[in-house]
Amino acid sequence: MLPYISEFLGTMILIILGDGVVANVTLGKSGMKGGGSIQITIAWALAVMLPAFIFGVSSGAHFNPALTLALAIDGSVSWGIVPGYIITQFAGAFAGGCIVHALYKDHLDAETSQATQLGVFSTGPSIPNFKRNVLSEAVGTFILVFAIKGIAQAGAVPAGVNNLLVFGIIAAIGMSMGGLTGYAINPARDLGPRLAHYLLPIKGKGSSNWEYAPVVIIGPVLGAICAVLLYQIIPWA
């Protein structure tokens, strides 16, 4: 059970820190209102890196259904763990969203912008365009997974440094592509907290924009699969 507990807790921590920084710098009553996109990008990178250090040995620190699926496709992990990993990842993301709501409930209830309320929990495009939004999520996830595969090569980096490099991967993707769709690059990261927004009592909240949900499934899954397939055919030796 340890790998599944690790995926649940790791994804939950990722969302608490990641969605937490969005709440911290965007909600009108927050003491850090106005921190901006750089604070969000750095904090999201840390949000992924910290649980990777904690749970890397016990579960591989996937925290992302698209990554888990892709690693099963290329044979890096057993298909037997896939259902349990995906379930615990989504459950952890939902739990993280609920905790962010509990922490920021007064601030969420005081917020007059429905878009800002939803933005605490889930991603969305700056310009809605289904094909380009899917492409953005696919390219971002491709870079994420391809980089993870690269730094995991035997002898490529000292033990433990690969988790530190995760910070650089997430920060680079966010700073280069974050303004397009909010770089979910992870179905659980978006849909778990989106469900929390949908179910939890938030004063004056609007739609949870489920129409956008296919983008954060199709894009990351396509990008992750393309990454591992390309990685397999490159003659590294």
Secondary structure, DSSP 8 states (H G I E B T S, - for coil): -HHHHHHHHHHHHHHHHHHHHHHHHHSTT-TTTT-HHHHHHHHHHHHHHHHHHHHHHHH-----HHHHHHHHHTTSS-GGGHHHHHHHHHHHHHHHHHHHHHHHHHHHHH---HHHHHHHH----SS--HHHHHHHHHHHHHHHHHHHHHHTSTTTS-TTHHHHHHHHHHHHHHHHHHHHH----SHHHHHHHHHHHHHS--TT-----GGGHHHHHHHHHHHHHHHHHHHHHS---
